[in-house]
Each structure stands twice: as C-alpha cells, then as structure tokens.
Amino acid sequence: MVAGANNQIVSQLAWSAETGALSFNGVRYLLIRPETLMQWQQGVEAELSTRAGELAYWGGFRGGQLSGQRYKESLGLNVRQAVEFMCRMGGEIGWGRFEIVQLDLQRPALEVVVHNSAFAQALAGARPGGQLRPVCHLIRGVLGGLLNGLLEVPVRAQESECLAAGAAGCRFVVQAE
C-alpha cells in the first residue's frame, strides 16, 4: 500500500512544523487511535450509562454540520455531492468504507453502511460480537449533523446494526423529524 495513493484527503493534508497543526482545506484534524476514543467512551458509559453515547453523538453532530457546510461552500458542491464527498472522506481518513445506500433529498433521508468501522472494530477486536448495542455514536452524529447542516432541517439519526454487536457492518439511518 502506498501512502496517499488515490487518496484525495491524505495527499492534500497540510502540516505545520511551527504550530504542530495538521489540516485539510483549512480545517484542522488530528490523528488518534480509535482505541483511545473507544476506551474514553467506555469509561464515560460506565459513569453515565447510555448518556455517554449521546454525548459522543453531539460531538460528531457538530463536526458533521461544520464540515458539510464548509466543504459544500469551499469546494462548490451541491448537497448530494457534499454528502458523497463527506462519505468518501470518512473512508480516506480511516473511519471505514462508507457506502451510501440511500440519499433522498425530498424526504429527506440518508442511509449509510460503514464497512470496517474503526470504532466498532476497536471494541469488536477485544470482544467480537460482545457489545449489546451499537457503539459508533461519533459516526452517527457526523451523519446526522451532515444532513442537518446541509438541509437545515431537524433530524433523527440511528445506528440500527453494528459490527461490534456482531453485524456485518454498521448501518446508519438519518431522517428528518
């Protein structure tokens, strides 16, 4: 595997030695192991139960809103192209391979399957199929925030299947409320 080959995001990352910042198209990113985030999530869940997943969801939601709006404007994309770009970007930054199953801009609704989710895999590797419920709250939030930010409608996002709970992939459904 060649680093950055056919990967638009990796090939366009900018790093500043002076500030230690890594960015794409003027938006700062960071590299972090998925196990780090999932260990944090599990620790918060031990304290707050299922509320922890909602906190991770809202963090992802804001990131999805901001990124979707930013890339739509800066790259001159329409809504459909912005969703496609963000899903491609998810794969290019290592979150898993995003497959858009359905995108209906009239209803609006978005269904995405993420194959090999880095977050689910971080937990599934320790206990395959051992999770009782979906764990990819950050991805669920990003997809919810993406649709909300691009269409300016309230949405509800769910993860109906998860690799960490034994499914073949992680399935997300985002719908207007």
C-alpha positions in Angstrom: 0.0 0.0 0.0 1.3 3.4 -1.0 0.6 6.3 1.4 -1.7 8.8 -0.2 -2.1 6.9 -3.4 -5.6 7.8 -4.8 -6.5 9.4 -1.5 -7.5 13.0 -2.1 -7.6 13.8 1.6 -4.2 12.4 2.6 -2.5 13.8 -0.5 -3.8 17.3 0.4 -3.1 17.3 4.1 -1.0 20.3 5.3 1.2 20.1 8.3 2.8 23.0 10.0 6.1 22.2 11.9 5.8 25.6 13.6 2.3 25.1 15.1 2.1 21.3 15.0 -1.3 21.6 13.2 -2.5 19.1 10.6 -5.2 20.4 8.2 -7.2 19.8 5.1 -8.7 22.7 3.2 -8.0 25.0 6.2 -9.8 22.7 8.6 -7.7 21.3 11.4 -7.7 17.5 12.0 -5.7 15.2 14.3 -4.6 11.6 14.2 -5.7 9.5 17.1 -6.1 5.7 17.6 -9.7 4.6 17.6 -8.9 2.5 20.7 -8.2 5.8 22.6 -11.6 7.2 21.7 -13.4 3.9 22.5 -11.7 3.5 25.8 -12.8 7.0 26.7 -16.3 6.2 25.5 -16.5 3.1 27.6 -15.2 4.9 30.7 -17.9 7.6 30.3 -20.5 4.9 29.7 -19.5 3.3 33.0 -20.3 6.6 34.7 -23.2 7.9 32.7 -24.7 4.7 31.1 -26.3 5.4 27.7 -26.0 9.2 28.0 -22.3 8.8 27.0 -23.3 7.7 23.5 -25.5 10.8 23.2 -22.6 13.0 24.2 -20.3 11.4 21.6 -23.2 11.8 19.1 -23.5 15.5 19.7 -19.7 15.9 19.3 -19.9 14.2 15.9 -23.1 16.1 15.0 -21.3 19.4 15.3 -18.3 18.2 13.3 -20.7 16.9 10.6 -22.5 20.2 10.4 -19.4 22.3 10.2 -17.6 20.1 7.7 -20.6 19.6 5.4 -21.2 23.3 5.2 -17.6 24.2 4.8 -16.8 21.7 2.1 -20.0 22.4 0.2 -19.1 26.1 0.1 -15.3 25.8 -0.4 -15.4 23.0 -3.0 -18.5 24.4 -4.8 -20.6 21.2 -4.2 -24.3 20.7 -4.3 -26.0 18.9 -1.4 -25.7 15.4 -3.0 -22.0 16.0 -3.9 -21.3 17.2 -0.4 -22.8 14.0 1.2 -20.8 11.9 -1.3 -17.6 13.9 -0.6 -18.0 13.5 3.2 -18.7 9.8 2.9 -15.6 9.3 0.7 -13.6 11.5 3.2 -14.7 9.2 6.0 -13.0 6.3 4.3 -10.0 8.3 3.3 -9.3 9.4 6.9 -9.6 5.8 8.1 -13.0 5.6 9.7 -14.1 2.7 7.5 -15.6 2.4 4.0 -18.8 4.4 3.7 -21.4 3.1 1.3 -24.4 5.3 0.6 -27.4 3.0 0.4 -30.0 5.8 0.0 -30.0 9.5 -0.2 -33.4 11.1 -0.6 -33.2 14.9 -0.6 -37.0 15.3 -0.8 -38.0 13.4 2.4 -35.0 14.0 3.5 -33.3 10.7 4.4 -29.9 9.2 4.3 -28.9 5.6 4.8 -25.2 4.6 5.0 -23.4 1.3 5.7 -19.9 1.7 7.1 -17.8 -1.4 6.5 -14.9 -2.0 8.9 -15.8 0.9 11.2 -12.6 1.8 13.1 -14.7 2.5 16.2 -16.6 -0.8 16.2 -13.5 -2.7 15.2 -11.7 -1.2 18.2 -14.2 -2.9 20.5 -15.0 -5.9 18.4 -11.3 -6.9 18.4 -11.4 -7.2 22.1 -14.8 -9.0 22.3 -16.2 -10.0 18.9 -19.9 -9.5 18.9 -19.7 -8.9 22.6 -21.4 -5.5 22.6 -25.1 -5.4 23.4 -25.9 -2.3 21.4 -24.3 -0.2 18.6 -21.3 1.8 19.6 -20.5 4.1 16.6 -22.0 7.2 18.1 -19.5 9.5 16.6 -20.2 8.4 13.0 -24.0 8.5 13.8 -23.5 12.1 14.9 -21.4 13.1 11.9 -24.0 11.8 9.5 -26.9 13.4 11.4 -25.0 16.7 11.6 -24.1 16.5 7.9 -27.7 16.2 6.8 -28.9 18.8 9.3 -26.2 21.3 8.3 -26.7 20.9 4.6 -30.5 20.9 4.5 -31.2 23.0 7.7 -33.8 20.5 9.0 -34.0 18.8 12.4 -33.0 15.1 12.0 -33.0 11.9 14.0 -30.1 9.5 13.4 -29.9 5.9 14.4 -27.4 3.1 14.1 -29.5 0.0 13.5 -26.7 -2.5 13.0 -23.1 -2.5 14.4 -20.0 -4.6 13.7 -19.2 -4.5 17.5 -22.6 -6.2 18.1 -22.0 -8.9 15.6 -23.4 -7.4 12.4 -21.5 -7.5 9.1 -21.3 -3.7 9.1 -22.6 -0.6 10.8 -25.9 0.7 9.3 -27.0 4.3 9.9 -30.3 5.9 9.1 -30.8 9.6 9.3 -34.3 11.1 8.7 -35.9 14.5 9.0 -38.1 14.7 12.1 
